[in-house]
């Protein structure tokens, strides 16, 4: 008997053949068992693209020029 599980975070699938491994994966909250007959759905998510925040350069701040 083989069982396939899908990771909820990454969407990757893993197949186990040993009953001990299958039983331990049933209690794992991060994985869901996928039926062998049903096809694995390709989950597509849209990501909001934002520009990176301005990062300060590390080190000592520049000297300010003082007159005279």
C-alpha positions in Angstrom: 0.0 0.0 0.0 1.3 3.4 -0.9 0.1 6.8 0.4 0.8 10.2 -1.1 0.9 13.3 1.1 1.0 17.0 0.0 2.8 19.7 2.0 0.5 22.6 2.8 3.2 25.2 2.6 5.2 24.2 -0.5 2.7 22.1 -2.4 5.2 19.3 -3.0 4.1 15.7 -2.7 5.7 12.8 -1.0 4.8 9.1 -1.3 5.3 6.6 1.5 5.1 2.8 1.2 5.8 1.6 4.8 2.7 1.5 7.1 4.7 3.0 10.0 5.6 6.1 7.9 2.0 6.4 6.7 0.6 6.3 10.2 3.1 8.9 11.5 2.2 11.3 8.6 -1.5 11.1 9.3 -0.8 13.0 12.6 1.4 15.6 10.9 -0.4 19.0 10.8 1.7 20.3 7.8 0.7 17.5 5.4 -2.6 16.4 3.8 -3.2 12.9 2.3 -4.0 13.0 -1.4 -6.2 10.3 -2.8 -4.5 8.2 -5.4 -7.4 8.4 -7.9 -7.7 12.2 -7.8 -5.1 14.2 -9.7 -2.9 16.6 -7.7 -4.2 20.1 -8.3 -1.6 22.7 -9.3 -2.2 25.5 -6.8 -1.4 28.9 -8.4 -1.2 31.9 -6.2 -0.7 35.5 -7.2 2.0 37.3 -5.3 1.9 41.1 -4.7 5.1 42.5 -6.0 6.4 45.4 -4.0 9.8 47.2 -4.3 12.3 46.5 -1.5 12.4 48.9 1.3 15.4 51.3 1.3 18.1 49.8 3.4 20.7 52.0 5.1 24.3 51.3 4.3 26.1 49.9 7.3 28.9 51.9 9.0 29.6 55.3 10.3 27.4 58.2 9.1 28.9 60.8 6.8 30.5 63.9 8.2 28.6 67.1 7.7 30.6 70.0 6.4 30.7 72.9 8.9 31.7 76.3 7.5 35.2 77.9 8.4 
